[in-house]
């Protein structure tokens, strides 16, 4: 289970290697910056619903998730990402499907951000459109020997950035310095990792060829009249756009949305 959770963590946060620059970016502004993702509106072919592709980063600031929630609530149908546990934790009987990979809560804490599963409220028109845990476990993991940065590596680099900030600013109260660094130099580490494209190429068959097909099949089969939202991690975005174009959809507009600042 630990290996499965770690693998999903990489998939959700660090799969920028499969993403074009038009999906996610880090915008530097001197000593500060921000991470942005593209939300893409697609015009349908005749007889099909319009589609909004909401590319997600699964940890962010509360105002980002408030914008996401508003967009999802206004849709006719939302097709959500999330590898689902085949048995819910004891005592849990309602609410959104329980996803594998919820160790991202630790990552959110490291960077003083919030986790998607904490921030978003599940609605009746939301539908999980991903695979189950057993199917995910049987999927091919590796197509290259290229090494991937791990969650532990990311947290180590962030903690070292915080340590250096505190050493260089001894005049600042330690608690104040810690919070400032977590929201600043540590987030910069995360932002550059997300936008750099330096992650493991072995994620490609999972992201681009298999899991997306489940969501696209659900889209193909829906009889909903109105707008359908695909709410999936940013690493899936490029493949979704390509697949939707092959189905006759056209990109109508692209809007950038701020995920977090640093």
C-alpha positions, 0 to 999 in steps of 0.5 A: 500500500505504501508503494501505491500511495507514493506512486499516486503522490507522484502522479498527482503532484509531480507529473509535469513531464507529460504536460505542455507549457499551455497547461501549467506554469510558474510565473516569477515576479522578482522575489515572489511568484505564483503557480497557474493552471489553464482551464480550457473551454471546448465547443462540442460537435453537433449533438454533444455537450460542451466541455470544460477541462478544469486542470487541477493541482491537488494542493493549493490556497483556499481561494483557488479551491473556492473558484474550483467549487463554484465552477463545478457547482454550475456544471450539469455533470462533473467527471472527477479523477480519483483512484478509489479504494474498493472498501471504505475506511471503517465507519465511513458510509457517505460523501465522496469516494475515498481516494488512494493517495491521501498522504498529500495531506502531509504535503499540503501541511509542509507548504501551508496549503490545503488539500483538494479532498478537504477543500471541495464538497462532493455534490450529487452531480459529481461522478467518479470517472477513474479506476478502482484500486485493484485495477490500478495495482495491476497497471504497468509502472515503468517504461524507462530507467529515469529516476523520479523525485519522491515526496520525501525528496520534495519535502527534504528540499523544502525543509532545507530552504526553510532552514537556510532562510532562518539561518540567514534571518536570525533577527526574525522571531523563529516561529514567524520565520518558519511561517514566512519561509513555508509560504515563500521559499518552500513553496518556490521549491514546489512551484519549480517542481510542478512547472519544470517538467523534470518528473518521471516519464514512467507515468506516461502510460498511466496518465496519457493512455489508460486512466483518461480513457475511463473518463472519456468513455463516461463522456461519450456515454453521457446523455446530459444536456448542458456543460460537462466538466472534466476535473482532473490533475494537470498532468492529464490535460494535454492528452484530454485536449488531444482526445477531445479534438479527435472527437470533434471538439474545438478549443474555444478559450483558455483562462489561467487560474492562480493556484498559490503564491510564494 
